[in-house]
Amino acid sequence: MAIKRLPREIIQDIVSYLPDRDTDRKDLLNCSRACQLFWDAATPAIYRDINLQYDHDQDTEVNEKTERRQLRLMQSIAE
């Protein structure tokens, strides 16, 4: 049976068994690369928690770039 014939709910159920913690996100990422159906099902879990922190001990240039990226992300979410 082709994966495309499986109902979307079944694909989502399969993906729901994969851990979505930061340390185990590799499985979700690999699953999302299998096909469009798995991408659609895995993407919400992959981006459920986004960490926008940066290391204050790094050099100023890196932190400024990170701050600009954070601002752009927040602006795009707000649109």
trRosetta pair geometry for C-beta under 8 A, 3 or more apart (Angstrom, degrees):
i j d omega theta_ij theta_ji phi_ij phi_ji
1 5 5.6 -106 -180 65 94 131
1 6 7.2 98 134 -58 119 84
2 5 4.9 96 69 -4 83 102
3 6 5.7 -40 -165 11 49 116
3 11 7.7 79 -178 -90 97 114
3 34 7.9 -138 -161 138 174 117
3 35 6.0 131 94 41 145 158
3 37 6.2 -164 142 45 108 143
3 38 7.9 -30 170 -35 143 100
4 35 7.8 -110 -67 154 79 149
4 37 6.8 -175 -104 -35 53 136
6 10 4.7 -103 174 73 107 133
6 11 5.9 120 109 -48 121 90
6 37 7.4 112 68 163 103 161
7 10 5.0 100 64 -2 79 100
7 11 7.6 -149 100 -1 46 85
8 11 5.6 -55 -154 37 40 112
8 12 6.2 39 150 -19 70 106
8 37 6.9 -141 -113 -150 72 101
8 40 7.5 -53 -143 102 110 132
8 41 7.3 -180 -169 -75 78 106
9 12 5.6 -54 -146 39 32 112
9 13 6.3 37 152 -23 64 105
10 13 5.6 -52 -149 34 31 114
10 14 6.5 35 151 -21 64 102
11 14 5.7 -51 -151 32 33 113
11 15 6.4 28 153 -14 65 107
11 37 5.0 -111 -121 155 166 109
11 38 6.3 -130 -167 -85 116 57
11 40 7.8 51 116 73 140 97
11 41 4.7 -146 131 -49 101 153
12 15 5.7 -56 -146 41 32 110
12 16 6.3 42 152 -32 65 104
12 41 4.7 -151 -90 -136 60 112
13 16 5.5 -48 -148 24 32 117
13 17 7.6 35 154 -22 58 96
14 17 6.4 -58 -172 21 35 110
14 41 7.5 46 63 136 89 158
15 18 5.7 -47 -166 18 50 114
15 28 7.3 73 -162 -126 95 84
15 31 6.1 151 -113 140 90 150
15 38 6.8 154 -75 -148 118 73
15 41 4.3 166 -5 136 154 115
15 42 5.1 -141 -143 -78 135 72
15 45 6.6 -173 153 5 111 144
16 45 7.8 -178 -103 -71 50 143
18 24 7.6 -174 170 139 77 110
18 27 4.8 -158 -154 115 115 119
18 28 5.2 148 126 -74 137 76
18 31 6.1 -115 -55 -14 164 153
18 42 7.5 -4 58 -119 146 102
18 45 7.3 114 81 122 104 159
19 24 3.7 15 90 101 125 148
19 25 7.8 -95 106 -67 81 41
19 27 6.7 80 45 45 78 131
19 28 7.8 -111 81 -35 48 104
20 24 7.3 -46 -33 83 6 99
20 25 6.5 45 -156 -100 46 78
20 28 6.0 58 -107 -53 72 150
20 45 4.3 -115 -105 179 136 103
20 46 7.3 -125 -142 -77 100 32
20 48 6.1 43 156 26 140 136
20 49 7.9 127 140 15 104 104
21 24 5.0 58 59 28 88 99
21 25 6.9 -124 89 -46 38 78
22 25 5.8 -28 -147 -18 28 119
22 49 7.6 -81 -60 88 91 124
22 51 7.6 21 -96 -21 135 133
24 27 6.0 -14 167 14 84 109
24 28 7.8 84 123 -8 74 97
25 28 5.3 -54 -162 40 59 114
25 29 6.0 60 143 -23 80 102
25 46 6.5 99 -161 -131 110 72
26 29 5.7 -56 -149 37 32 112
26 30 6.3 31 155 -18 67 106
27 30 5.8 -54 -147 38 31 110
27 31 6.2 33 154 -20 64 107
28 31 5.6 -55 -146 37 31 113
28 32 6.3 34 155 -24 65 105
28 42 5.0 159 -171 -163 84 113
28 45 5.6 -131 -137 102 143 116
28 46 5.2 179 132 -79 129 86
29 32 5.7 -53 -148 32 30 113
29 33 6.9 28 153 -20 61 105
29 42 7.7 168 -81 152 22 139
29 46 6.6 101 -77 -116 69 125
30 33 5.9 -61 -158 31 34 111
30 34 7.6 54 146 -44 61 89
31 34 5.8 -32 -166 -8 42 118
31 38 5.1 -132 159 178 78 124
31 41 7.9 -71 138 84 118 104
31 42 5.0 155 96 -79 107 147
32 38 5.8 -162 -113 127 29 90
32 39 4.7 77 -168 -111 78 59
32 42 3.9 -126 -75 78 92 139
32 43 6.3 106 -126 -61 129 67
32 46 6.4 -9 -47 -44 150 143
33 38 7.7 -38 46 96 27 124
33 39 7.4 75 -74 -79 23 94
34 38 4.3 36 56 37 110 155
34 39 7.8 -161 51 -40 67 73
35 38 5.3 91 53 15 70 100
35 39 7.0 -123 104 -8 35 92
36 39 5.3 -52 -145 34 34 117
36 40 6.3 36 157 -21 67 103
37 40 5.9 -53 -150 34 29 110
37 41 6.5 20 154 -12 63 110
38 41 5.6 -59 -144 42 35 108
38 42 5.7 21 162 -12 71 115
39 42 6.2 -64 -135 43 23 100
39 43 6.0 37 166 -41 63 107
40 43 6.4 -43 -141 13 20 116
41 44 7.9 -67 177 25 30 97
42 45 5.8 -70 -163 46 51 108
42 46 5.8 52 146 -30 83 108
43 46 5.5 -54 -142 32 33 114
43 47 6.3 -2 171 9 68 109
44 47 6.6 -76 -144 54 25 87
44 48 6.4 57 154 -68 64 86
45 48 5.5 -17 -147 -25 34 119
47 50 6.2 6 -164 -62 73 103
50 73 8.0 -155 151 165 151 146
52 70 5.0 98 -169 -122 117 113
52 73 7.3 -157 -110 74 122 145
54 58 7.1 -81 163 32 97 128
54 62 7.6 177 -174 130 126 91
54 63 5.6 142 126 -124 141 74
54 66 4.1 102 -90 131 148 160
54 67 7.3 -88 11 -53 152 68
54 70 7.9 -108 -28 -39 117 132
55 58 4.5 86 88 -18 106 105
55 62 7.9 -6 61 113 96 129
55 63 7.6 -115 73 -84 58 95
56 63 7.1 54 -121 -104 42 139
58 62 4.5 -67 140 76 129 137
58 63 5.8 156 79 -48 101 90
59 62 5.3 93 64 9 77 103
59 63 7.2 -152 98 -2 39 92
60 63 5.7 -62 -150 42 33 110
60 64 6.1 35 155 -22 70 107
61 64 5.8 -53 -146 34 30 111
61 65 6.6 30 155 -17 63 104
62 65 5.9 -56 -152 36 31 110
62 66 6.4 31 151 -19 65 107
63 66 5.5 -53 -147 37 34 114
63 67 6.3 36 154 -21 66 104
64 67 5.7 -51 -147 35 32 112
64 68 6.5 33 154 -18 64 103
65 68 5.8 -54 -150 36 32 111
65 69 6.4 31 152 -18 65 106
66 69 5.7 -55 -149 37 32 111
66 70 6.3 34 153 -21 65 105
67 70 5.6 -53 -147 35 32 113
67 71 6.4 33 154 -20 64 105
68 71 5.7 -54 -149 35 31 112
68 72 6.4 31 154 -17 65 105
69 72 5.8 -54 -148 37 32 110
69 73 6.3 34 154 -20 65 106
70 73 5.7 -55 -149 36 30 112
70 74 6.3 26 156 -16 66 108
71 74 5.9 -56 -145 39 29 108
71 75 6.2 29 155 -18 64 108
72 75 5.7 -57 -146 38 30 112
72 76 6.3 28 156 -19 65 106
73 76 5.9 -58 -148 36 29 108
73 77 6.4 29 154 -19 64 106
74 77 5.7 -53 -147 35 33 112
74 78 6.3 32 154 -21 64 108
75 78 5.7 -57 -146 36 31 111
75 79 6.8 41 154 -33 63 99
76 79 5.8 -43 -153 16 35 116
